[in-house]
Amino acid sequence: MTEMTSDERLSMTRRVMALLESWNLTAQDMKVLLQLPESVKARTISRFRDEMAFPEDANVDRRMAYLLRIDEALGTYFPRNPDMRDLWVKRGNKQFGKRAPIAVMVEDGESGLISVLSHLDCTFAWDLTGSKSEYSTAK
């Protein structure tokens, strides 16, 4: 991710917090999913909703980007029914061995985020496999 201003970082933090709260995640699950540093206690997670931005950390930034892309992909999947976006994340999915995508993301960490994003966004999966670079050199 590129360098963000403090206002941009706070805005991104609020968007991610709103998303995670819409999925009814516990503070501990949010902490695990975002791989927040040990210095951030679960009891202080609510401060990120309004007061402060997530700490500047490459792992946290990467995970926020994955989450926002997942949210965007869900918006494409369910453009007219926002409730289905939250339901899809919580419902067991055959693609993930009947586990809910949110469970995959929390339990499997970054690889879980990548799996869910790859399932929802074929362009991400295409970029991930290197097909994009192979395609451009073949032209």
C-alpha positions as CSV (number, residue, x, y, z in Angstrom):
1,M,0.0,0.0,0.0
2,T,1.1,3.5,-0.6
3,E,1.7,6.0,2.2
4,M,-1.6,7.4,3.5
5,T,-2.4,10.6,5.3
6,S,-3.7,10.3,8.8
7,D,-7.2,11.3,7.6
8,E,-7.1,8.6,4.9
9,R,-5.9,6.0,7.4
10,L,-8.7,6.9,9.9
11,S,-11.3,6.7,7.1
12,M,-10.0,3.3,6.0
13,T,-10.0,2.1,9.6
14,R,-13.6,3.2,10.0
15,R,-14.7,1.4,6.8
16,V,-13.0,-1.8,7.9
17,M,-14.5,-1.5,11.4
18,A,-18.0,-1.0,10.0
19,L,-17.5,-4.1,7.8
20,L,-16.2,-6.3,10.6
21,E,-19.0,-5.1,12.9
22,S,-21.6,-5.9,10.2
23,W,-20.2,-9.4,10.3
24,N,-20.7,-9.5,14.1
25,L,-17.1,-10.3,14.8
26,T,-15.9,-10.3,18.4
27,A,-13.1,-7.9,19.4
28,Q,-10.7,-10.8,19.7
29,D,-11.6,-12.1,16.2
30,M,-11.0,-8.6,14.8
31,K,-7.6,-8.5,16.4
32,V,-6.7,-11.9,15.0
33,L,-8.1,-11.2,11.5
34,L,-6.2,-7.9,11.2
35,Q,-3.1,-9.3,13.0
36,L,-3.0,-6.3,15.2
37,P,0.1,-6.0,17.4
38,E,0.1,-7.4,20.9
39,S,0.1,-3.9,22.3
40,V,-3.5,-3.5,21.1
41,K,-5.8,-5.1,23.6
42,A,-9.2,-6.6,22.7
43,R,-10.9,-4.2,25.1
44,T,-9.6,-1.2,23.2
45,I,-10.8,-2.3,19.7
46,S,-13.9,-0.1,20.0
47,R,-11.6,3.0,19.9
48,F,-10.9,2.2,16.3
49,R,-14.5,2.8,15.4
50,D,-14.3,6.6,16.0
51,E,-11.2,7.9,17.7
52,M,-8.1,6.4,16.2
53,A,-6.7,4.6,13.2
54,F,-5.2,1.2,13.1
55,P,-1.5,1.2,13.7
56,E,0.8,1.6,10.8
57,D,2.0,-1.9,10.1
58,A,2.5,-3.7,6.8
59,N,0.5,-6.8,7.9
60,V,-2.4,-4.7,9.1
61,D,-2.4,-2.6,5.9
62,R,-2.3,-5.7,3.7
63,R,-5.2,-7.3,5.6
64,M,-7.3,-4.1,5.5
65,A,-6.8,-4.0,1.7
66,Y,-7.9,-7.7,1.4
67,L,-11.0,-7.0,3.5
68,L,-12.0,-3.9,1.5
69,R,-11.6,-5.9,-1.7
70,I,-13.7,-8.7,-0.3
71,D,-16.4,-6.1,0.6
72,E,-16.2,-4.6,-2.9
73,A,-16.5,-8.1,-4.5
74,L,-19.5,-8.9,-2.3
75,G,-21.0,-5.6,-3.6
76,T,-20.6,-6.9,-7.1
77,Y,-22.0,-10.3,-6.2
78,F,-25.0,-8.9,-4.4
79,P,-25.6,-5.4,-5.9
80,R,-29.2,-5.0,-4.8
81,N,-29.2,-6.9,-1.5
82,P,-26.7,-5.7,1.1
83,D,-28.1,-8.2,3.6
84,M,-27.0,-11.1,1.4
85,R,-23.4,-9.8,1.6
86,D,-23.3,-10.3,5.4
87,L,-25.2,-13.6,5.1
88,W,-22.9,-15.0,2.5
89,V,-19.9,-14.4,4.8
90,K,-21.6,-16.2,7.7
91,R,-23.1,-19.2,5.9
92,G,-21.2,-22.4,5.3
93,N,-19.8,-22.7,1.8
94,K,-19.0,-25.8,-0.2
95,Q,-15.9,-24.2,-1.6
96,F,-14.4,-23.9,1.9
97,G,-15.3,-27.4,3.1
98,K,-18.7,-26.2,4.4
99,R,-17.0,-23.6,6.7
100,A,-18.3,-20.1,6.7
101,P,-16.0,-17.7,4.8
102,I,-15.6,-15.6,8.0
103,A,-14.3,-18.7,9.8
104,V,-11.9,-19.3,7.0
105,M,-10.6,-15.8,7.2
106,V,-10.2,-15.8,11.0
107,E,-8.9,-19.3,11.5
108,D,-6.6,-19.5,8.4
109,G,-5.2,-16.0,8.7
110,E,-3.9,-14.3,5.6
111,S,-4.2,-17.4,3.5
112,G,-7.9,-17.5,4.4
113,L,-8.3,-13.9,3.4
114,I,-6.6,-14.7,0.1
115,S,-8.8,-17.8,-0.4
116,V,-12.0,-15.9,0.1
117,L,-10.9,-13.0,-2.1
118,S,-9.8,-15.4,-4.8
119,H,-13.2,-17.1,-4.7
120,L,-15.1,-13.8,-5.0
121,D,-12.8,-11.9,-7.4
122,C,-11.4,-13.9,-10.3
123,T,-9.2,-10.9,-11.3
124,F,-7.4,-11.2,-8.0
125,A,-6.9,-15.0,-8.5
126,W,-5.7,-14.3,-12.1
127,D,-3.1,-11.8,-10.9
128,L,-2.1,-14.1,-8.1
129,T,-1.3,-17.0,-10.4
130,G,0.9,-14.9,-12.7
131,S,-1.4,-15.4,-15.6
132,K,-1.5,-11.6,-16.1
133,S,2.2,-11.4,-16.7
134,E,2.2,-14.6,-18.9
135,Y,-0.7,-13.1,-21.0
136,S,1.1,-9.7,-21.5
137,T,4.4,-11.4,-22.6
138,A,2.4,-13.7,-25.1
139,K,0.9,-10.7,-26.8
